C-alpha cells in the first residue's frame, strides 16, 4: 500500500495573509524528511526561491498533490520558537498586516539562513610509528619547521593566521599540506559575542536606586511576566538601575534586550555598558555591515548573544531564551514604525515579554500618557526615582516672553536670541562652563521665498517646502530626500538675487552664535552631522573634554547625554511643535523640552534653562516652569478624555495613495459611500492628508474613531474588505496612529 506523500504549511516572507501548503522534502534514501514547526526552509514561489517557516497547523489534505510543490532545502539555523511564531501572528492580526510581512522582519537577514560550509582550517597530521607524519625523503626547511612549531593537532588555524604567526608566506603552508604534514578541514564559524563579566561591582547606588534595582532583579529571577514603569527624573540613574536587572537575566542564563530610540546615536550608553560589564553588547540597527548583521542574527538565534541593544527592529530577532526587555525613553515617537508594517515597538514589546514569561521595564523621565493611564488602571506597576543621582538638583526653568524681549536684528539679518538669553550665555562662558542652544529644526532655514514675486521653493514630489542646508549648499526635502542646488534666480519670475531664507534652522543659530560670541568654541549636533556612531562619539568626547563650550543642537542632544559642565540650556523656539493637527502635540513638546532641560546641571554645578516663547501662559510652559510633570499629565488627560481621544478612545488611520489624483478620489468616494454605521464608532473622511503629495503619490486620509471598548481593527477589516483597490492604489491601515501627516 503506497503511503500518501506528507505535506506541511509554510509561511513565506511575502505580503500574504496565511501559509501555503508544500510537500515535505525527500532525503537521499527516497523517504520524506519530517519537519517540525518553526524550521526555516527554502521553497519555490513562482519562479523564485524564498525563505519560509514551517508553520503550525495541519495542511489541507483536500488540495490535489499535483498543485503542491516540494520544499527545496532546510536551513541549519535553530527553528523559530513557538513564542516568536505566536508573536508574529499577534502583530499581524493587531496591525492588520500580512502575516508574511511580519515574518519577514524576523527573517531580515537572508545570508544568515544559508547553510554554512565553513572556512578552511589547518591542523597537524598525527601518524607513523612515532606519532609523526611520514615525510618520506622530503626535508623540513626552517620555514616549514616554523609552521610545524606553531600548528597543533587540535587545529583551528586559517592559512593566513598560520603564515602570519609563523612569519612565513602562505605558499609554505600549502607546501606542508602537499607533503601531508598538515591537513585542511572545514568548520562552520561559531557566531558568538563575549559574555559580559558578572558579579563586578557597579557604581554605588542610592537607597532609592537600590530598592528599584532589587525589585527588578527579583522579577527577573521569578521568570514571570510583569510590566514595570521605571519613572525617574532626568539624571536619576535609571540606566544603572536596569543594568542590575540585565545582570540578573544573565545569571539566570537568559538573554536581555534593551531597546533605545536611536541606537546609532547612543555612544554614551554603549560606553557605560562596557565600563559596567567589561565587554560590548551585541548591537542591532541599520548601520551594521552585512557580515555583522549575519553574525548577530545567528548569535541571537543560538543564544550566544547575552545582551542585545538595538532599535525597534531588534524586537523581532529570534531570541533563544529572552529573560528581560528594557524600553529606554519609552515615550519616544521613534519607536513607532510608519512604513511596511505599522507598529509601535513599545506596545509590541509588552506583548512579546508576556509570550516569553519575562518582565519588561519601560524607563522614562516623561512617560507617555498611555503608559501612566495603564499605571493608574493597575495594568502596569511603577518604581519611582525621585531625585538626581549624586545629590545634583533639578535646573531652574525660566520663561522669556518674546512679545516683550524681542531679539535684536544682526548686521547679517534677523536675530533669534533674546537679550536675556544672550546675557545668560555670556555669563556661562565667562564662568568657564558650557551652554547649549536647542532648536528642533534642521538646516539653515525652513523656507526660501522670492521677495519680488513671493514664490516659495517647494519639493516637486511632496507638499513640503524645501529646506536650505547652507553647510551643504543645497535645498532638501526632509520627507522624500529630494535635493537641488539653490538657484541663482527665482524659478517663477526669474528675478536675480531675490531669494531670501525665512525662519531659523540650527545652522542659522550657529551663525548667530559665532557672531555674538566669537571667543566661543561653537559646535553643531544634529542628525545631518551625527550620521554614524563614530561621528557621534567624537562629538560627545569633544564636549566632555571641554573642547566645545557652546553647543547648538536638534533633538539628538536630548537622548540621555551626560555633560557634567553643561549648566545652561537655551531653547530658541519653545513653541515649535505645539500647534497643528497632532493630538499629541502638547505632550510631545512637554516631553522634548523636559528632556532637553534635563541636560543642564547634572553634576555639582546648578543648572539653568531659558525657554523663549510667545505664549508663556500655555499649560506646557507653565508646568515646565513649575517643574510639575504630573500636573501637565492631569491637564492633558482631561483634554483627551473630553474628546474620547487615546488613551480614552481608539483610533485607526486609513491612508489611501496613488499616482493619479482623479482615480484616487474616485476610489475614496466609493469607500466613503460604503462607510458602515456602527454604535460607538464613526469614520471621518476622506480628506487630503496634510502631506497631500508625498514621494510623487497623492494621499487621502480616513480616520476611524471608536470607544475604548471597540476595536477599530474589526471595523477596518469588514469595511475595507467590501471594495478591491485598483492596482495602482495603495491602502494602508495605521492602528493607533502617532503621525497625522
Phi, psi and omega in degrees: 000123181285134179277137178295129178305141182277147180226165179209169178264138179229123174272117182267153182277058174238159179288066178239154188283319190228167179291157171263161175264138178223159172277140176296148182288161179257140178273180181300332181274003177088358177262154181286143179269120179282136181242151179257154177305137180103340180293140182268130185228165173251130184227152175280132175228104187064234179265001183255162171243122187232155174287151174205176181232131174299121189257161181291154178098159182273146176288161180281108183288349181276348179287127181301141182301325184294343178271351184262142175255160183267143173300133186276317184207161179239128181283149180278352183291155181301146178298150174292128183294156180302324179302316181288323179296318177293324178296317177302315179297319182295313181299316180299317181291319183289319185269359183058040179253152175301137182300324179295328178291322178291318179299325180300328177293329178283329179254053190279356182236088182304325181296332181288342183273348183287142174288127186268122176293326178107175180257154183281121180239163182236149174215163181285137176277128179251122182188185180079174183295324183261018180076015180241153180293146179274112183262004179061228182270004183288149178251140176276116174285168180297323180294317179294324179295325178299320179293316179300323181292334183271312187289153179233167180285346177280345172075204180096009182257130168279163180301316182295316180296318182295316179295319181293317181294323181275346180074035180231177177274162180294338179294330177295320178296315179297322179297319178294326177294319178296325179286346181084013179277329173233156180230152179259154175207165182249140180217129178293137180296145179264105182280122178202164174241143181305140181283129179300152179285130179255163179061023173268126184294124178272192179300152179294124181270146174288166179305318179295319178296319182297318179298314181294317181296317179296320179299314181293320180298320179295320179298319178296316181294330181287342178056043177232156182283137170199153177245121184238129175267116176268097190257104181220144180299161178301131180086011183276354178087036179297323182298314180296328179293311183283345171298326178296323177290323176299316178298320180297322178296318180293324177296333177278358182077019182249165181268156178235140178241130175241117177264127176242150183300316181220088186298327182294343182253014189249051182296323180296321179298315180297321178297320180294322179296314180298320180295324183282320188243359174085342180223168177274149174281171170285133179256152177218106177198178190288345183273358180291147175289157178305320180295319180288327176297317179297313180301314184294315181300314181293322180294320178298314182296327181273358182076019182254021171235092187300321182228130176242130174241130186197177174282184188303328182294342178296341179296335186267003182290154185274072183298140178288319181201088184278121185247356181194138173235131174244130171246101183276143186053054189299343181281348189295133179292340181290352173286349178270123176269131185233039168207154184066246174271120180274112181211158176254116186298327179297312183290320178291331178295325177297318179295317181293320179300321179296319179293334180267359184054052179220158178284154173234137182245124176256109187254134178188152170273342181225071183303150178297152179301320178303319181294316182292326176294322176295328174294313181297327181278356178086003179285325178245153172257166184223137171244132188247133170246098191281342185231162177288146180292141177081007176085004178295143180269161177287150182288154173279134181250126179238147178256134175252114182280107183290350176288337182245321178260078185277135179300139179279150180288141177266166176299327183274354182146200182297149173256158184233356180252126180290165178298321180297318181289321177300315181297320180294321178297317182298316179299319182295314181295321179294333179278000180078020181252178183253148178234155178226137174250129185244131172212119184275060179210113182288164174083191182266314180211139183284349183209140174236125180228164179267123181283352178274309183245352179085006180298137179249135182282115186240152177294134179289347184249352185219158172276073184204147176283151175279133182265131178280130173245094187292327181292336176257357180055053180204163171258142185218143172267127182276004180254319181245349179089001178303138180222147179206156176289149177293121183292152180281338178222162184295128179296340183268304184256355179063019176290138181269149178054035182247356181275126184232142176283141180238127179083161182259143162245177185297328180296326179289326177292322175301316179300316180293319181298320180292327178290317184281328184230071184298339181278349185279151171266098187266137177223152180250134178232102181215168181296338177288333181257331179265068187273344180223159175302326180295315179297321179295315181298319180299318180292316179300318179297320179298319181290316180295328178276004176064028172282345176239132175239356174222106184258135174243130185206164173262200187295346178296338180283351183267008190272044173083015181290148180240107178242102188301330185261006178275112185244347182232131172238125176244122179263116187292317181222089183288341182279345184300125180094354182285333189242165183123191186269010183275121182294340180258016185303312181294316181297315180297319179296315179300312182300314183296313182292324177296318179294318179296315179300328181292352176285343187270137171065043183272357179239220186281345181270136181295139181263155180219137181232128178244122180252116175277122184215150173260001181222067185295344180275353181299141181306325179299313182293319182292317181288329174294317179298319182279349183066032185248082181296319183295327177293319177299314180299324178295315178296316181296320180296318179298319180296315181292319183297323179298325181265007183054040180262157181308139008269019181256005175203177182242146178228149168215127178265141174243114182253121181247128184221155178186164183281340182250115186295320180296314179298321180297313182293325177296318179292320178296324177296322177294319177298318181297322181292337182259011179299125181282156174263117185229129176296130178085008180208155174213155179240121181259145176120182006279154176220147175301135176294151175308320169263080186291341175229121182221122181052039176082004180247133175284146188225137174231154184231142165245156178226121175268122178243129181219164174296162180302328185277354183248122180282124180290343181299316180296321178297312181297319184296313182287322181291308183288339180288348181286332185236138176265125182288143173303157187300331184270359182251133181250132178244122180238135175253125179248099179283135184057060185295145175250333178249140180241027176274000000 
